[in-house]
Every structure is written in C-alpha cells, then in structure tokens.
C-alpha cells in the first residue's frame, strides 16, 4: 500500500512542478480546489518546487477519515532542495484496508 501512496504523491508533485493545474483538478475526485486556486496558492511561494526525496516519502503522515476506503495523506513539500513548512495534503482512495500502512 505504501508504494501506491508514494507513487500518487510523486505524481501530484510532478504535476505541480509542470504547472498542470487542470490535470490535477481533473484527477481530484472531490473537485474542491479549482485550478486557478492551486496556481494562486503556489504563486505565493517564491521558490522552486523539488521532487520529494525518498526519505520524505518514507515519513508521510496519514489520518483516517470517516470513510474506510479513504485516508488523508500529508507530506512536507521541498523547495530549493530543502524541506519546507508547506505541506501537500490529499485524500487517497482505495478499496484496501489502510490500517496495515
């Protein structure tokens, strides 16, 4: 299960780097944040977004939701090759049980 989550997070960060706001929105099953809101949020940060190093992917946090097939995943983003205080939070859906992490 961890590998699927890590791959999902990596994909999202790659799309953020490529400024593919609409693609990120299209993948979002809840459609809570519009493409322009994603763009505006990242424009406030005047640094270069980096891919996450493996050690960051290995320490993501997750929280259960009220739906058994969903978890909230949080991971710190990296800018200018440094861990930042900014986080990527997303809901990951799967039919598997996440309790085994």
Backbone as CSV, one residue per row, in Angstrom:
resi,resn,N_x,N_y,N_z,CA_x,CA_y,CA_z,C_x,C_y,C_z
1,UNK,0.819,-1.198,0.000,0.000,0.000,0.000,0.857,1.252,0.000
2,UNK,1.918,1.274,0.763,2.778,2.444,0.804,3.271,2.850,-0.575
3,UNK,3.617,1.887,-1.392,4.144,2.196,-2.718,3.107,2.933,-3.562
4,UNK,1.854,2.532,-3.490,0.796,3.222,-4.236,0.654,4.662,-3.767
5,UNK,0.705,4.869,-2.473,0.589,6.221,-1.934,1.792,7.053,-2.342
6,UNK,2.986,6.505,-2.229,4.197,7.224,-2.627,4.149,7.594,-4.106
7,UNK,3.700,6.672,-4.937,3.597,6.954,-6.370,2.576,8.049,-6.651
8,UNK,1.478,8.040,-5.912,0.452,9.074,-6.076,1.005,10.438,-5.676
9,UNK,1.679,10.508,-4.545,2.261,11.770,-4.093,3.290,12.274,-5.089
10,UNK,4.151,11.387,-5.570,5.166,11.771,-6.553,4.512,12.307,-7.816
11,UNK,3.465,11.662,-8.272,2.745,12.116,-9.465,2.171,13.510,-9.257
12,UNK,1.571,13.755,-8.103,0.994,15.068,-7.815,2.084,16.139,-7.812
13,UNK,3.203,15.863,-7.179,4.292,16.844,-7.126,4.837,17.098,-8.533
14,UNK,4.969,16.064,-9.346,5.428,16.249,-10.725,4.457,17.138,-11.503
15,UNK,3.158,16.941,-11.296,2.164,17.779,-11.971,2.223,19.218,-11.461
16,UNK,2.469,19.394,-10.165,2.634,20.747,-9.632,3.853,21.431,-10.248
17,UNK,4.961,20.695,-10.355,6.168,21.249,-10.976,5.910,21.670,-12.424
18,UNK,5.145,20.871,-13.126,4.857,21.132,-14.542,3.722,22.152,-14.719
19,UNK,3.189,22.621,-13.605,2.100,23.609,-13.614,0.875,23.113,-14.380
20,UNK,0.587,21.844,-14.162,-0.560,21.203,-14.804,-1.775,21.285,-13.878
21,UNK,-2.200,22.507,-13.612,-3.281,22.748,-12.656,-4.568,22.022,-13.052
22,UNK,-4.909,22.074,-14.329,-6.162,21.451,-14.796,-6.106,19.930,-14.650
23,UNK,-4.963,19.343,-14.928,-4.815,17.888,-14.789,-4.972,17.477,-13.332
24,UNK,-4.386,18.250,-12.430,-4.534,17.959,-11.006,-6.012,18.032,-10.626
25,UNK,-6.671,19.051,-11.092,-8.104,19.202,-10.812,-8.900,18.035,-11.386
26,UNK,-8.575,17.622,-12.595,-9.295,16.514,-13.224,-9.120,15.210,-12.446
27,UNK,-7.960,15.006,-11.844,-7.723,13.796,-11.046,-8.414,13.843,-9.680
28,UNK,-8.762,15.039,-9.226,-9.371,15.212,-7.911,-10.822,14.744,-7.946
29,UNK,-11.143,13.677,-7.232,-12.494,13.139,-7.284,-13.493,14.019,-6.533
30,UNK,-13.030,14.885,-5.650,-13.946,15.765,-4.916,-14.115,17.138,-5.567
31,UNK,-13.180,17.539,-6.388,-13.229,18.833,-7.097,-13.437,20.002,-6.127
32,UNK,-12.668,20.022,-5.037,-12.818,21.052,-4.019,-11.978,22.294,-4.285
33,UNK,-10.876,22.155,-5.007,-9.988,23.289,-5.268,-9.889,23.484,-6.777
34,UNK,-10.283,24.654,-7.228,-10.261,24.962,-8.661,-8.819,25.127,-9.147
35,UNK,-8.583,24.881,-10.434,-7.220,25.010,-10.975,-6.577,26.363,-10.672
36,UNK,-7.336,27.441,-10.784,-6.753,28.764,-10.520,-6.395,28.942,-9.042
37,UNK,-7.104,28.273,-8.141,-6.773,28.343,-6.714,-5.470,27.607,-6.420
38,UNK,-5.247,26.504,-7.101,-3.984,25.780,-6.950,-2.836,26.667,-7.418
39,UNK,-3.020,27.253,-8.584,-1.988,28.130,-9.157,-1.703,29.319,-8.236
40,UNK,-2.748,29.956,-7.739,-2.585,31.125,-6.862,-1.874,30.758,-5.565
41,UNK,-2.185,29.611,-5.013,-1.538,29.174,-3.773,-0.040,28.981,-3.969
42,UNK,0.330,28.342,-5.064,1.753,28.086,-5.305,2.500,29.339,-5.747
43,UNK,1.794,30.293,-6.341,2.436,31.536,-6.772,2.911,32.362,-5.581
44,UNK,2.326,32.134,-4.423,2.728,32.859,-3.221,4.111,32.442,-2.725
45,UNK,4.557,31.276,-3.153,5.847,30.739,-2.716,6.873,31.055,-3.809
46,UNK,7.831,31.876,-3.487,8.803,32.323,-4.486,10.051,31.449,-4.452
47,UNK,9.870,30.175,-4.658,10.970,29.213,-4.671,10.635,28.126,-5.673
48,UNK,11.648,27.327,-6.001,11.448,26.223,-6.935,11.020,24.966,-6.191
49,UNK,9.901,24.404,-6.610,9.406,23.154,-6.040,10.267,21.997,-6.529
50,UNK,10.682,21.136,-5.603,11.506,19.972,-5.938,10.708,18.693,-5.781
51,UNK,11.149,17.659,-6.473,10.612,16.332,-6.199,10.992,15.956,-4.777
52,UNK,10.176,15.148,-4.158,10.444,14.766,-2.777,11.513,13.690,-2.719
53,UNK,12.480,13.851,-1.827,13.465,12.788,-1.655,12.808,11.556,-1.037
54,UNK,13.422,10.429,-1.224,12.868,9.172,-0.733,12.592,9.207,0.761
55,UNK,13.494,9.827,1.530,13.287,9.850,2.985,12.033,10.635,3.368
56,UNK,11.664,11.630,2.571,10.423,12.371,2.850,9.209,11.511,2.525
57,UNK,9.296,10.778,1.430,8.202,9.871,1.066,8.024,8.768,2.099
58,UNK,9.102,8.399,2.754,9.036,7.333,3.759,8.413,7.791,5.073
59,UNK,8.275,9.091,5.263,7.743,9.553,6.544,6.460,10.378,6.417
60,UNK,5.693,10.117,5.397,4.431,10.846,5.282,3.506,10.477,6.439
61,UNK,2.634,11.411,6.767,1.639,11.186,7.809,0.322,10.825,7.152
62,UNK,-0.436,9.987,7.826,-1.769,9.730,7.302,-2.766,9.699,8.449
63,UNK,-3.984,10.069,8.095,-5.056,10.168,9.077,-6.285,9.478,8.524
64,UNK,-6.962,8.768,9.371,-8.184,8.103,8.945,-9.295,9.130,8.785
65,UNK,-10.203,8.828,7.909,-11.390,9.665,7.719,-12.598,8.863,8.180
66,UNK,-13.766,9.421,7.982,-14.968,8.683,8.371,-15.358,7.639,7.323
67,UNK,-14.591,7.556,6.239,-14.824,6.532,5.223,-13.672,5.541,5.258
68,UNK,-13.986,4.281,5.354,-12.952,3.264,5.487,-12.050,3.157,4.251
69,UNK,-12.554,3.564,3.102,-11.772,3.447,1.870,-10.960,4.704,1.559
70,UNK,-10.906,5.660,2.485,-10.166,6.893,2.259,-9.278,7.220,3.452
71,UNK,-8.126,7.798,3.147,-7.252,8.345,4.184,-6.779,9.718,3.707
72,UNK,-6.411,10.539,4.665,-5.775,11.817,4.341,-4.278,11.606,4.492
73,UNK,-3.532,12.010,3.476,-2.080,11.880,3.484,-1.476,13.281,3.493
74,UNK,-0.494,13.494,4.345,0.220,14.766,4.398,1.707,14.514,4.310
75,UNK,2.361,15.355,3.521,3.812,15.260,3.381,4.348,16.674,3.186
76,UNK,5.512,16.948,3.756,6.134,18.256,3.566,6.667,18.389,2.147
77,UNK,6.442,19.554,1.566,6.993,19.830,0.241,8.421,20.334,0.383
78,UNK,9.178,20.194,-0.694,10.573,20.631,-0.724,10.721,21.749,-1.737
79,UNK,11.367,22.827,-1.315,11.663,23.968,-2.178,13.146,24.275,-2.076
80,UNK,13.758,24.556,-3.222,15.195,24.867,-3.261,16.012,23.807,-2.525
81,UNK,15.633,22.560,-2.729,16.320,21.394,-2.155,16.334,21.370,-0.623
82,UNK,15.316,21.987,-0.034,15.192,21.961,1.418,13.753,21.655,1.802
83,UNK,13.623,20.925,2.892,12.286,20.626,3.428,11.651,21.934,3.882
84,UNK,10.421,22.141,3.496,9.740,23.386,3.845,8.658,23.128,4.894
85,UNK,8.032,24.201,5.325,6.901,24.106,6.246,5.590,23.939,5.497
86,UNK,5.638,23.984,4.173,4.440,23.806,3.363,4.153,22.320,3.209
87,UNK,2.891,21.967,3.288,2.537,20.557,3.151,1.581,20.343,1.990
88,UNK,1.681,19.160,1.454,0.721,18.671,0.473,-0.211,17.745,1.241
89,UNK,-1.475,18.055,1.221,-2.477,17.204,1.852,-3.428,16.722,0.778
90,UNK,-3.693,15.446,0.788,-4.630,14.919,-0.197,-5.352,13.708,0.388
91,UNK,-6.490,13.446,-0.178,-7.258,12.267,0.213,-6.957,11.183,-0.806
92,UNK,-6.575,10.037,-0.301,-6.270,8.899,-1.163,-7.367,7.871,-0.966
93,UNK,-7.881,7.397,-2.055,-8.967,6.415,-2.036,-8.445,5.057,-2.481
94,UNK,-8.920,4.040,-1.801,-8.578,2.680,-2.199,-9.566,1.740,-1.538
95,UNK,-9.727,0.585,-2.130,-10.614,-0.413,-1.540,-9.900,-1.273,-0.512
96,UNK,-8.580,-1.144,-0.420,-7.818,-1.930,0.556,-7.951,-1.306,1.936
97,UNK,-7.581,-2.075,2.947,-7.594,-1.558,4.310,-6.265,-0.886,4.586
98,UNK,-6.281,0.381,5.009,-5.075,1.161,5.239,-4.444,0.918,6.605
99,UNK,-5.117,0.223,7.464,-4.611,0.100,8.817,-3.254,-0.621,8.889
100,UNK,-2.905,-1.352,7.839,-1.613,-2.045,7.824,-0.467,-1.131,7.411
101,UNK,-0.807,0.019,6.896,0.133,1.013,6.395,1.260,0.332,5.692
